[in-house]
Amino acid sequence: MKKLVLAASILAASAASAFAADMPARIAKAPVVPPVVVYDWSGIYVGGAVGGAWHDTAGNFFNAPPFLWSTGNSDTALIYGGFAGIQKQWGNFVLGIEGGYNALDNGFNTTAGTGVLGACNLVVGLSCQSRVNDIWYIGGRVGYAWNRFMVYGQGGYAQADIDTQVLINGTGLTADHAGASHGGWYAGVGFEYAVLDNLILGVDYKHYEFDSKQHNCNLALITCTAGGVSFRNVDADVDAVMARVSYKFNPWPTGPVVARY
């Protein structure tokens, strides 16, 4: 009996081995590679910026012979302010709108009068002076992002409050005070890096061009030259480089952004 059971076991094992040998080999499946999730630049952001600005003014007197009014020696000023914006990312492209306000911490930019020829055609002993007080801007941004790093171009509308006056060199007294709000435009470039999901650092450059406006002092004041001889047309340009820090949040998350590089 034992011999019979042993023989049956050997026969069953041989049959199982033969059946297994006839089965097709299993095909190994390649491991599933998860998509690369990158930083999403979409959202609303607010922040602050500080840096340096260079500005000058140019124009002419219009109630006198059209002599030049200019303070074109590119005065340097500290510039600082705040901004806010909203943007949306599609693939690697980021489109948005940003607005901001900047103040300039500067004194008057001064160019000495030269008589007839030169940047400031006031008589010798007088100087043209100008100061850009603050700048508002709003415009668009177009960026291209590599994960947490983004470069962008920008441009739009800008407005600046600008003051001008005449300096009496020998006494330090001033006259012919005037000012106006100047509309204009700006364009520039910049880059940003998302240090944390909500914390972004960057560097920004803007070039501003402001339209010509009349700067007319009040003839009722004794500090205004009689006959409005010092009435002047003035325009201005400003270049500003600023370091930025901003806080971004996305109230409308749509899921992770997948890299397409």
C-alpha positions as CSV (number, residue, x, y, z in Angstrom):
1,M,0.0,0.0,0.0
2,K,2.8,2.4,0.9
3,K,4.5,1.7,-2.4
4,L,1.3,2.5,-4.2
5,V,0.9,5.9,-2.5
6,L,4.5,6.8,-3.1
7,A,4.2,5.9,-6.8
8,A,1.0,8.1,-7.1
9,S,2.7,11.0,-5.5
10,I,5.7,10.8,-7.8
11,L,3.3,10.6,-10.8
12,A,1.4,13.7,-9.6
13,A,4.5,15.8,-9.1
14,S,5.8,14.9,-12.6
15,A,2.5,15.9,-14.1
16,A,2.5,19.3,-12.3
17,S,6.0,20.0,-13.5
18,A,5.2,19.2,-17.0
19,F,2.1,21.5,-16.9
20,A,4.1,24.4,-15.4
21,A,6.7,24.0,-18.1
22,D,4.0,24.3,-20.8
23,M,2.6,27.6,-19.3
24,P,3.7,30.9,-21.0
25,A,6.2,33.0,-19.1
26,R,4.8,36.1,-17.3
27,I,5.6,39.4,-18.8
28,A,7.1,41.9,-16.3
29,K,5.3,45.2,-16.3
30,A,7.3,48.4,-16.3
31,P,7.0,50.4,-13.1
32,V,4.6,53.4,-13.3
33,V,6.5,56.7,-13.2
34,P,4.5,59.3,-11.3
35,P,4.2,62.7,-13.1
36,V,6.6,65.4,-12.0
37,V,4.6,68.0,-10.0
38,V,6.0,71.5,-10.3
39,Y,5.3,74.8,-8.5
40,D,2.0,76.6,-9.5
41,W,2.4,80.3,-10.0
42,S,-1.4,80.9,-10.2
43,G,-3.0,83.1,-7.5
44,I,-3.2,86.5,-5.9
45,Y,-0.1,88.1,-4.4
46,V,0.8,91.2,-2.4
47,G,4.3,92.5,-1.5
48,G,6.8,95.3,-1.0
49,A,9.9,96.5,-2.9
50,V,12.9,98.7,-2.3
51,G,15.8,99.8,-4.6
52,G,17.3,102.7,-6.5
53,A,16.0,105.0,-9.2
54,W,17.5,107.4,-11.7
55,H,15.5,110.3,-13.2
56,D,15.7,113.5,-15.1
57,T,13.4,116.1,-16.7
58,A,13.4,118.0,-19.9
59,G,11.3,120.7,-21.6
60,N,11.2,124.3,-22.5
61,F,9.9,127.7,-21.4
62,F,6.8,128.6,-23.4
63,N,6.1,132.3,-22.5
64,A,9.6,133.3,-23.3
65,P,11.9,132.4,-26.2
66,P,11.8,128.6,-26.2
67,F,14.9,128.1,-24.2
68,L,15.4,124.7,-22.6
69,W,14.4,123.6,-19.1
70,S,16.3,120.5,-18.1
71,T,17.7,118.7,-15.1
72,G,19.3,115.9,-17.1
73,N,22.1,114.8,-14.9
74,S,20.3,111.5,-13.8
75,D,19.8,112.2,-10.2
76,T,19.8,109.0,-8.0
77,A,17.1,108.4,-5.4
78,L,15.9,105.7,-3.0
79,I,12.6,104.2,-4.2
80,Y,10.3,102.0,-2.2
81,G,6.6,100.9,-2.2
82,G,4.1,98.1,-2.4
83,F,2.3,96.2,-5.1
84,A,-0.5,93.6,-5.6
85,G,-1.4,91.4,-8.5
86,I,-3.3,88.3,-9.9
87,Q,-1.9,85.8,-12.3
88,K,-2.7,82.4,-13.9
89,Q,-0.4,79.7,-15.2
90,W,-0.9,77.7,-18.4
91,G,1.8,75.1,-18.9
92,N,5.0,77.1,-18.5
93,F,3.4,80.5,-19.3
94,V,2.1,82.8,-16.6
95,L,-0.1,85.7,-17.5
96,G,-1.1,88.4,-14.9
97,I,-2.0,92.0,-14.0
98,E,-0.1,94.0,-11.4
99,G,-0.6,97.5,-9.9
100,G,1.6,99.3,-7.4
101,Y,2.7,102.5,-5.8
102,N,6.3,103.8,-5.2
103,A,7.6,106.8,-3.3
104,L,11.0,108.4,-4.1
105,D,13.1,109.6,-1.2
106,N,15.0,112.3,-2.9
107,G,15.9,116.0,-3.0
108,F,15.6,118.3,-6.0
109,N,17.8,117.4,-9.0
110,T,19.7,120.6,-9.9
111,T,21.2,121.8,-13.2
112,A,22.9,125.2,-13.3
113,G,21.7,127.9,-15.7
114,T,24.0,128.7,-18.6
115,G,22.5,131.9,-20.0
116,V,21.6,131.1,-23.6
117,L,23.0,127.6,-24.5
118,G,22.9,124.5,-22.4
119,A,20.5,122.2,-20.6
120,C,19.1,124.9,-18.4
121,N,18.8,128.3,-20.2
122,L,18.2,130.3,-17.0
123,V,20.6,133.2,-16.5
124,V,23.9,132.3,-14.8
125,G,23.4,132.4,-11.0
126,L,20.1,130.5,-11.3
127,S,19.4,126.7,-11.6
128,C,16.6,124.5,-12.8
129,Q,15.4,122.0,-10.2
130,S,13.0,119.0,-10.4
131,R,11.9,116.2,-8.2
132,V,9.8,113.1,-8.8
133,N,7.7,112.5,-5.7
134,D,5.9,109.2,-6.4
135,I,4.8,106.8,-9.1
136,W,1.6,104.8,-9.6
137,Y,1.4,102.0,-12.2
138,I,-0.8,99.2,-13.5
139,G,-0.2,96.8,-16.3
140,G,0.3,93.3,-17.5
141,R,3.0,90.7,-16.9
142,V,3.9,87.7,-19.2
143,G,6.1,85.1,-17.6
144,Y,7.8,81.9,-18.4
145,A,8.3,79.5,-15.5
146,W,10.7,76.6,-14.8
147,N,9.2,75.1,-11.6
148,R,9.9,77.6,-8.9
149,F,11.9,80.1,-11.1
150,M,10.2,82.6,-13.4
151,V,11.3,85.4,-15.8
152,Y,8.8,87.9,-17.0
153,G,8.3,91.0,-19.1
154,Q,5.9,93.8,-18.1
155,G,4.3,97.0,-19.3
156,G,1.4,99.4,-18.9
157,Y,0.2,102.8,-17.7
158,A,2.1,104.9,-15.1
159,Q,1.5,108.3,-13.4
160,A,3.9,110.5,-11.5
161,D,3.7,113.6,-9.4
162,I,6.6,115.9,-10.4
163,D,7.7,119.3,-8.8
164,T,9.9,121.9,-10.4
165,Q,11.3,125.2,-9.2
166,V,14.1,127.8,-9.7
167,L,17.1,127.9,-7.3
168,I,18.9,131.1,-6.6
169,N,22.4,129.8,-6.3
170,G,24.0,132.5,-4.2
171,T,21.3,132.5,-1.4
172,G,19.8,129.0,-1.6
173,L,16.3,130.6,-1.9
174,T,13.8,129.1,-4.4
175,A,11.2,130.6,-6.7
176,D,8.7,129.7,-9.4
177,H,7.4,126.7,-7.6
178,A,5.1,124.5,-9.7
179,G,4.0,120.9,-10.1
180,A,1.7,118.5,-12.0
181,S,0.6,114.9,-12.3
182,H,2.1,113.3,-15.4
183,G,0.6,110.3,-17.2
184,G,2.8,108.0,-19.2
185,W,3.9,104.4,-19.6
186,Y,6.3,101.8,-18.4
187,A,8.0,98.7,-19.6
188,G,10.5,96.3,-18.0
189,V,11.7,92.8,-17.1
190,G,12.3,90.8,-13.9
191,F,12.7,87.4,-12.3
192,E,11.3,85.7,-9.3
193,Y,12.0,82.6,-7.2
194,A,9.5,80.8,-4.9
195,V,11.5,80.1,-1.8
196,L,8.4,78.6,-0.1
197,D,4.9,77.9,-1.6
198,N,3.7,81.3,-0.4
199,L,7.0,83.3,-0.2
200,I,8.5,84.7,-3.4
201,L,11.7,86.8,-3.8
202,G,12.6,88.7,-7.0
203,V,14.4,91.5,-8.8
204,D,12.5,94.0,-11.0
205,Y,13.5,96.6,-13.5
206,K,11.1,99.3,-14.9
207,H,11.7,102.2,-17.3
208,Y,9.1,105.0,-17.1
209,E,8.3,107.7,-19.6
210,F,6.1,110.6,-18.5
211,D,4.3,112.9,-20.9
212,S,4.9,116.7,-21.1
213,K,2.8,118.9,-18.8
214,Q,2.7,122.6,-18.1
215,H,4.3,123.7,-14.8
216,N,2.9,127.2,-14.1
217,C,3.6,128.9,-10.8
218,N,1.0,131.1,-9.1
219,L,1.4,134.6,-10.4
220,A,-0.2,136.0,-7.3
221,L,2.8,134.9,-5.2
222,I,5.8,137.0,-4.9
223,T,8.0,134.0,-5.6
224,C,6.7,133.7,-9.2
225,T,8.5,135.7,-11.9
226,A,6.3,138.5,-13.3
227,G,4.7,137.8,-16.7
228,G,5.0,134.0,-16.3
229,V,8.4,134.1,-18.0
230,S,9.3,130.9,-16.1
231,F,6.2,129.0,-17.2
232,R,7.5,125.7,-18.6
233,N,6.6,122.4,-20.3
234,V,8.2,119.5,-18.5
235,D,8.4,115.8,-19.2
236,A,10.4,113.1,-17.4
237,D,11.8,109.6,-17.4
238,V,12.7,107.3,-14.6
239,D,14.6,104.0,-14.4
240,A,14.2,101.8,-11.3
241,V,15.7,98.6,-10.1
242,M,14.1,97.1,-7.0
243,A,14.3,94.0,-4.9
244,R,10.9,92.4,-4.2
245,V,9.3,90.1,-1.6
246,S,5.7,88.9,-2.0
247,Y,3.2,86.6,-0.4
248,K,1.1,84.5,-2.8
249,F,-2.0,82.5,-2.2
250,N,-4.3,80.7,-4.6
251,P,-8.0,80.7,-3.6
252,W,-9.0,78.7,-6.6
253,P,-6.7,75.6,-6.7
254,T,-7.2,73.4,-9.7
255,G,-4.8,70.6,-8.8
256,P,-1.0,70.2,-9.4
257,V,0.8,71.6,-12.4
258,V,2.6,68.8,-14.4
259,A,5.9,69.6,-15.9
260,R,6.1,69.5,-19.7
261,Y,9.8,70.0,-20.2
